[in-house]
């Protein structure tokens, strides 16, 4: 197992992102959405979003901790400029291509969707539906997960900076020591939210931040940079070594792979699913499984697993996944309107044809967007990097 203070580009992380994106898109396909049958696969594809959250927490924390170790501070201005350069171009493209034309035919729908997308408030918009009669931005409903991540970005860098500065200057504490307490709190928050919120559980997003923070903890547990900043103590050392042994265990990795695939493809056939679902603990177990997959992709050399996540298709989809996730619902709606008169749900055949056309079109559109626009804008991020020892990490 290698521990490096600077992570270079890791294709396997893009492969995991690609798997997450494909899972979500298949879940939202016309066929999976409308054909009600236990034999239909990817009924748990929505869990790809949870993998996105853990991965985001891992990557962003790695970048910020590396920067603090190098510069003894975090350049917040550069961080947010980079985020805007990475995330906003596909947002602007979506508004121009898919939403602005609606102003001519349905102004209220266009305006609510544009505001929701530009302000990253899709998660809040889902809650508004429960308590008001305001028009719901249905066309951008899928942007709720992007909103959760952006709201994490707004607060986390400052929080991490304060923790690193306080602990490094006063030689007090180590975040790793709190990892078991965090896991316990994670279980309690998800279970408690299920009891308190009932059917509204999925729409209230406070507990989602724990998924992102799980990724952040995993980054800290494996960060050579963090070890340079914060002194280890007996408790943190014991916890770190235990986590390392668990994640490096081949049997644990196999179980994580099988559980992840089973939950995404056929969740309701997973043993004890009903018991997990009573308190929605499947989300906690799934994200813990995702964390193991991420760590093995980044740090542990398991030959068979490494070969699987070296799949070129998954890596390709991972690289364009942000745009693909954002554009696909718009394109699917357009394909359904143009080729099927707004009703692609006539039978299984029309649904599959519509899914194939919209899927292919979405990949092409996302690839062109990435190569012609996003990739060129991303070059500007390089100008914000320090000239010495630039930190490069998986695209995203």
C-alpha positions as CSV (number, residue, x, y, z in Angstrom):
1,X,0.0,0.0,0.0
2,X,1.4,3.4,-0.9
3,X,0.8,6.6,1.0
4,X,1.6,9.8,-0.9
5,X,1.1,13.3,0.1
6,X,0.3,14.2,-3.5
7,X,-2.2,12.1,-5.5
8,X,-1.6,12.0,-9.2
9,X,-4.3,11.4,-11.7
10,X,-5.9,8.0,-10.9
11,X,-8.0,6.5,-13.7
12,X,-9.7,4.2,-11.3
13,X,-11.5,7.1,-9.6
14,X,-12.8,8.2,-13.0
15,X,-14.0,4.6,-13.5
16,X,-15.9,4.7,-10.3
17,X,-17.4,8.0,-11.2
18,X,-18.4,6.5,-14.6
19,X,-20.0,3.6,-12.9
20,X,-22.0,6.0,-10.6
21,X,-23.1,8.1,-13.6
22,X,-24.2,5.1,-15.7
23,X,-26.1,3.7,-12.7
24,X,-28.1,6.9,-12.2
25,X,-28.9,7.3,-15.9
26,X,-30.1,3.7,-16.2
27,X,-32.3,4.2,-13.1
28,X,-33.9,7.2,-14.7
29,X,-34.3,5.5,-18.1
30,X,-37.8,5.2,-19.5
31,X,-37.7,1.4,-19.3
32,X,-36.5,1.1,-15.7
33,X,-38.9,3.9,-14.6
34,X,-42.0,2.6,-16.2
35,X,-41.7,-1.2,-16.3
36,X,-42.7,-2.4,-12.8
37,X,-41.2,-5.8,-12.3
38,X,-38.7,-7.4,-9.9
39,X,-36.7,-8.6,-12.8
40,X,-35.9,-5.1,-14.1
41,X,-32.2,-4.3,-13.3
42,X,-30.8,-1.0,-11.9
43,X,-33.7,-0.3,-9.6
44,X,-31.1,0.9,-7.2
45,X,-29.2,3.0,-9.7
46,X,-30.1,6.1,-7.8
47,X,-27.4,5.1,-5.3
48,X,-24.9,6.2,-7.8
49,X,-25.5,9.7,-6.4
50,X,-24.3,8.5,-3.0
51,X,-21.1,7.2,-4.6
52,X,-20.6,10.7,-6.1
53,X,-21.0,12.2,-2.7
54,X,-18.3,10.0,-1.0
55,X,-16.0,10.5,-4.0
56,X,-16.4,14.3,-3.9
57,X,-15.6,14.5,-0.2
58,X,-12.5,12.3,-0.7
59,X,-11.1,14.3,-3.7
60,X,-11.8,17.8,-2.3
61,X,-10.4,17.0,1.1
62,X,-7.3,15.5,-0.5
63,X,-6.7,18.7,-2.5
64,X,-7.3,21.0,0.4
65,X,-5.1,19.1,2.9
66,X,-2.3,18.9,0.3
67,X,-2.5,22.6,-0.2
68,X,-2.4,23.4,3.5
69,X,0.6,21.1,4.0
70,X,2.4,22.9,1.2
71,X,1.4,26.5,2.0
72,X,0.3,26.4,5.6
73,X,-3.0,27.9,4.4
74,X,-5.9,27.4,2.0
75,X,-6.3,29.8,-0.9
76,X,-10.1,30.2,-0.8
77,X,-10.2,32.5,-3.7
78,X,-8.4,30.1,-6.0
79,X,-10.5,27.2,-4.7
80,X,-13.8,28.8,-5.6
81,X,-12.5,30.1,-8.9
82,X,-11.5,26.6,-9.8
83,X,-14.9,25.2,-8.8
84,X,-16.6,27.8,-10.9
85,X,-14.4,27.0,-13.9
86,X,-15.1,23.3,-13.5
87,X,-18.8,23.4,-12.7
88,X,-20.4,26.4,-14.3
89,X,-19.7,25.9,-18.1
90,X,-22.2,22.9,-18.4
91,X,-24.7,24.9,-16.3
92,X,-24.5,27.8,-18.7
93,X,-24.7,25.4,-21.7
94,X,-27.8,23.8,-20.2
95,X,-29.5,27.1,-19.6
96,X,-28.8,28.4,-23.1
97,X,-29.6,25.2,-25.1
98,X,-32.4,23.7,-23.1
99,X,-34.1,26.4,-20.9
100,X,-33.9,29.8,-22.6
101,X,-35.9,28.6,-25.6
102,X,-38.8,27.8,-23.1
103,X,-39.2,31.5,-22.4
104,X,-41.1,31.8,-25.6
105,X,-43.7,29.1,-24.7
106,X,-43.7,28.7,-20.9
107,X,-42.1,31.6,-19.1
108,X,-42.9,30.6,-15.5
109,X,-41.4,27.1,-16.0
110,X,-38.4,28.5,-17.8
111,X,-37.7,31.0,-15.0
112,X,-38.1,28.6,-12.1
113,X,-35.8,26.0,-13.7
114,X,-33.2,28.6,-14.7
115,X,-33.1,30.0,-11.2
116,X,-32.9,26.6,-9.6
117,X,-30.0,25.6,-11.8
118,X,-28.0,28.8,-11.7
119,X,-28.2,29.1,-7.9
120,X,-27.6,25.4,-7.0
121,X,-30.8,25.3,-5.0
122,X,-32.4,22.2,-6.5
123,X,-32.4,20.5,-3.1
124,X,-34.3,23.4,-1.5
125,X,-36.7,23.4,-4.4
126,X,-37.7,19.8,-3.7
127,X,-38.6,20.8,-0.2
128,X,-40.6,23.8,-1.4
129,X,-42.9,21.4,-3.2
130,X,-44.0,20.0,0.1
131,X,-44.9,23.3,1.8
132,X,-46.0,25.7,-0.9
133,X,-47.9,25.9,-4.2
134,X,-45.0,27.5,-6.1
135,X,-44.2,25.9,-9.4
136,X,-41.7,23.1,-9.0
137,X,-38.6,23.2,-11.3
138,X,-39.3,19.7,-12.7
139,X,-36.9,19.9,-15.6
140,X,-33.9,20.5,-13.3
141,X,-35.1,18.2,-10.5
142,X,-32.0,16.1,-11.0
143,X,-29.8,19.0,-10.0
144,X,-30.6,18.5,-6.3
145,X,-27.5,16.4,-5.9
146,X,-25.3,19.0,-7.5
147,X,-26.8,21.5,-5.1
148,X,-25.9,19.4,-2.1
149,X,-22.3,19.2,-3.3
150,X,-22.0,22.9,-3.9
151,X,-23.4,23.7,-0.5
152,X,-20.8,21.4,0.9
153,X,-18.1,23.4,-1.0
154,X,-19.4,26.6,0.5
155,X,-18.7,25.6,4.1
156,X,-16.2,22.8,4.2
157,X,-13.0,24.5,3.2
158,X,-13.4,27.1,6.0
159,X,-14.3,24.4,8.5
160,X,-11.3,22.3,7.5
161,X,-9.0,25.3,7.6
162,X,-10.1,26.2,11.1
163,X,-9.6,22.6,12.3
164,X,-6.2,22.2,10.7
165,X,-5.0,25.6,12.0
166,X,-6.3,25.0,15.6
167,X,-4.9,21.5,15.9
168,X,-1.6,22.1,14.2
169,X,-0.8,25.2,16.2
170,X,-1.8,23.9,19.6
171,X,-0.8,20.3,19.0
172,X,-4.2,19.2,20.2
173,X,-6.3,16.4,19.0
174,X,-6.5,14.5,15.8
175,X,-9.6,14.2,13.6
176,X,-8.9,10.6,13.0
177,X,-9.6,10.0,16.7
178,X,-13.2,11.0,16.1
179,X,-13.8,8.7,13.2
180,X,-15.6,6.0,15.3
181,X,-17.8,8.7,16.9
182,X,-18.5,10.0,13.4
183,X,-19.6,6.6,12.2
184,X,-21.9,6.1,15.1
185,X,-23.4,9.6,14.6
186,X,-23.9,8.8,10.9
187,X,-25.9,5.7,11.7
188,X,-28.0,7.7,14.3
189,X,-28.7,10.6,12.1
190,X,-29.9,8.4,9.2
191,X,-32.0,6.2,11.5
192,X,-33.3,9.1,13.5
193,X,-34.2,11.1,10.3
194,X,-36.1,8.1,9.0
195,X,-38.2,8.0,12.2
196,X,-38.8,11.7,12.3
197,X,-39.3,12.4,8.7
198,X,-41.0,9.3,7.4
199,X,-41.8,9.5,3.7
200,X,-40.0,12.9,3.5
201,X,-36.7,11.4,4.5
202,X,-35.3,11.3,0.9
203,X,-36.2,15.0,0.3
204,X,-34.4,16.3,3.5
205,X,-30.7,16.6,2.7
206,X,-29.0,17.2,6.0
207,X,-28.0,13.6,6.3
208,X,-26.4,13.7,2.9
209,X,-23.6,15.8,4.2
210,X,-22.5,12.8,6.3
211,X,-21.9,10.9,3.0
212,X,-19.6,13.6,1.8
213,X,-17.9,13.8,5.2
214,X,-17.3,10.1,5.1
215,X,-15.2,10.7,1.9
216,X,-13.4,13.5,3.7
217,X,-12.5,11.2,6.7
218,X,-11.2,8.6,4.3
219,X,-9.0,11.1,2.6
220,X,-7.6,12.2,6.0
221,X,-7.0,8.6,7.1
222,X,-4.8,8.0,4.1
223,X,-3.2,11.4,3.6
224,X,0.5,11.7,4.0
225,X,0.0,15.5,4.0
226,X,-2.3,15.3,7.0
227,X,0.2,13.3,8.9
228,X,2.8,16.1,8.3
229,X,0.3,18.7,9.7
230,X,-1.2,16.9,12.7
231,X,0.8,14.8,15.1
232,X,-0.5,11.3,15.7
233,X,-1.5,10.0,19.1
234,X,-2.1,6.5,20.3
235,X,-5.8,6.5,19.5
236,X,-5.5,8.0,16.1
237,X,-2.7,5.6,15.2
238,X,-4.7,2.6,16.3
239,X,-7.8,3.7,14.4
240,X,-5.8,4.5,11.2
241,X,-4.1,1.2,11.2
242,X,-7.3,-0.7,11.8
243,X,-9.0,1.1,8.9
244,X,-6.0,0.4,6.7
245,X,-6.1,-3.3,7.5
246,X,-9.8,-3.6,6.8
247,X,-9.7,-1.7,3.5
248,X,-6.6,-3.7,2.3
249,X,-8.3,-7.1,3.1
250,X,-9.1,-8.9,-0.1
251,X,-12.2,-10.5,1.3
252,X,-13.5,-7.1,2.5
253,X,-12.9,-5.7,-1.0
254,X,-14.8,-8.6,-2.7
255,X,-17.7,-8.1,-0.3
256,X,-17.7,-4.4,-1.0
257,X,-17.8,-5.0,-4.8
258,X,-20.6,-7.6,-4.5
259,X,-22.7,-5.5,-2.2
260,X,-22.3,-2.3,-4.3
261,X,-23.3,-4.1,-7.5
262,X,-26.1,-5.9,-5.8
263,X,-27.5,-2.7,-4.3
264,X,-27.4,-0.9,-7.6
265,X,-28.7,-3.6,-9.9
266,X,-31.1,-5.7,-7.8
267,X,-31.4,-4.0,-4.4
268,X,-34.6,-5.7,-3.3
269,X,-33.1,-9.1,-3.7
270,X,-30.2,-8.2,-1.3
271,X,-30.4,-10.3,1.9
272,X,-31.9,-8.4,4.9
273,X,-32.8,-5.4,2.6
274,X,-36.2,-5.0,4.3
275,X,-34.5,-4.8,7.7
276,X,-32.0,-2.2,6.5
277,X,-34.7,-0.2,4.8
278,X,-36.7,0.2,8.0
279,X,-34.3,2.9,9.1
280,X,-32.7,3.5,5.6
281,X,-29.4,2.1,6.9
282,X,-28.7,0.8,3.4
283,X,-27.4,4.2,2.6
284,X,-24.8,4.1,5.4
285,X,-23.7,0.5,4.4
286,X,-23.6,1.4,0.7
287,X,-21.4,4.5,1.3
288,X,-19.1,2.5,3.6
289,X,-18.8,0.0,0.7
290,X,-18.1,2.9,-1.7
291,X,-15.4,4.2,0.6
292,X,-13.6,0.8,0.5
293,X,-13.8,0.8,-3.3
294,X,-12.4,4.4,-3.5
295,X,-9.5,3.6,-1.2
296,X,-8.6,0.4,-3.1
297,X,-8.7,2.4,-6.4
298,X,-6.4,5.1,-4.9
299,X,-4.0,3.3,-2.6
300,X,-4.2,-0.5,-2.6
301,X,-2.8,-2.6,-5.4
302,X,-5.3,-5.4,-5.8
303,X,-4.6,-6.7,-9.4
304,X,-8.0,-8.0,-10.3
305,X,-9.9,-5.0,-9.0
306,X,-7.3,-2.7,-10.6
307,X,-8.0,-4.4,-13.9
308,X,-11.7,-4.0,-13.6
309,X,-11.5,-0.3,-12.8
310,X,-9.1,0.2,-15.7
311,X,-12.0,-0.3,-18.1
312,X,-11.7,2.4,-20.8
313,X,-15.5,2.8,-21.2
314,X,-16.0,3.5,-17.5
315,X,-13.0,5.9,-17.4
316,X,-14.3,7.7,-20.5
317,X,-17.8,8.1,-19.0
318,X,-16.2,9.2,-15.8
319,X,-14.4,12.1,-17.5
320,X,-17.6,13.4,-19.1
321,X,-19.9,12.4,-16.2
322,X,-20.6,15.8,-14.8
323,X,-22.0,17.1,-18.2
324,X,-23.6,13.8,-18.9
325,X,-25.5,13.7,-15.6
326,X,-26.6,17.3,-16.2
327,X,-27.6,17.1,-19.9
328,X,-29.1,13.6,-20.1
329,X,-32.6,14.4,-18.6
330,X,-33.0,17.4,-20.9
331,X,-32.0,15.3,-24.0
332,X,-34.2,12.4,-23.0
333,X,-37.2,14.8,-22.8
334,X,-36.4,16.3,-26.2
335,X,-36.0,12.8,-27.8
336,X,-39.3,11.7,-26.4
337,X,-41.0,14.8,-27.8
338,X,-39.4,14.8,-31.2
339,X,-39.5,11.0,-32.0
340,X,-42.4,9.8,-29.9
341,X,-44.8,12.8,-29.6
342,X,-44.0,13.2,-26.0
343,X,-45.1,9.7,-25.1
344,X,-42.3,7.1,-25.4
345,X,-44.1,4.9,-22.9
346,X,-46.4,3.2,-25.3
347,X,-44.7,-0.2,-24.9
348,X,-41.4,-1.7,-23.9
349,X,-40.1,-1.5,-27.5
350,X,-40.6,2.3,-27.8
351,X,-39.2,2.8,-24.3
352,X,-36.0,0.9,-25.1
353,X,-35.6,2.7,-28.5
354,X,-36.1,6.0,-26.9
355,X,-33.5,5.1,-24.2
356,X,-31.0,4.0,-26.8
357,X,-31.4,7.2,-28.9
358,X,-31.3,9.6,-25.9
359,X,-28.4,7.7,-24.2
360,X,-26.3,7.8,-27.4
361,X,-27.2,11.5,-28.0
362,X,-26.4,12.4,-24.4
363,X,-22.9,10.8,-24.6
364,X,-22.2,12.6,-27.9
365,X,-23.4,15.9,-26.7
366,X,-21.5,15.6,-23.4
367,X,-18.3,14.6,-25.2
368,X,-18.5,17.5,-27.5
369,X,-19.2,19.8,-24.6
370,X,-16.2,18.5,-22.7
371,X,-13.8,18.6,-25.6
372,X,-14.8,21.9,-27.2
373,X,-15.7,23.9,-24.2
374,X,-15.1,22.4,-20.8
375,X,-11.6,21.1,-21.5
376,X,-10.4,24.5,-22.8
377,X,-11.9,26.3,-19.8
378,X,-10.2,23.8,-17.5
379,X,-6.8,24.9,-18.8
380,X,-7.4,28.2,-17.0
381,X,-7.3,26.2,-13.7
382,X,-3.6,25.4,-14.4
383,X,-2.8,29.1,-14.2
384,X,-4.0,29.1,-10.6
385,X,-1.7,26.3,-9.5
386,X,1.7,27.0,-7.9
387,X,4.5,26.5,-10.3
388,X,6.3,24.2,-8.0
389,X,4.9,20.7,-7.3
390,X,1.5,21.1,-8.8
391,X,-1.1,18.8,-7.3
392,X,-3.0,16.9,-9.9
393,X,-6.0,14.7,-9.1
394,X,-8.8,12.9,-10.9
395,X,-10.9,15.1,-13.1
396,X,-13.7,16.8,-11.3
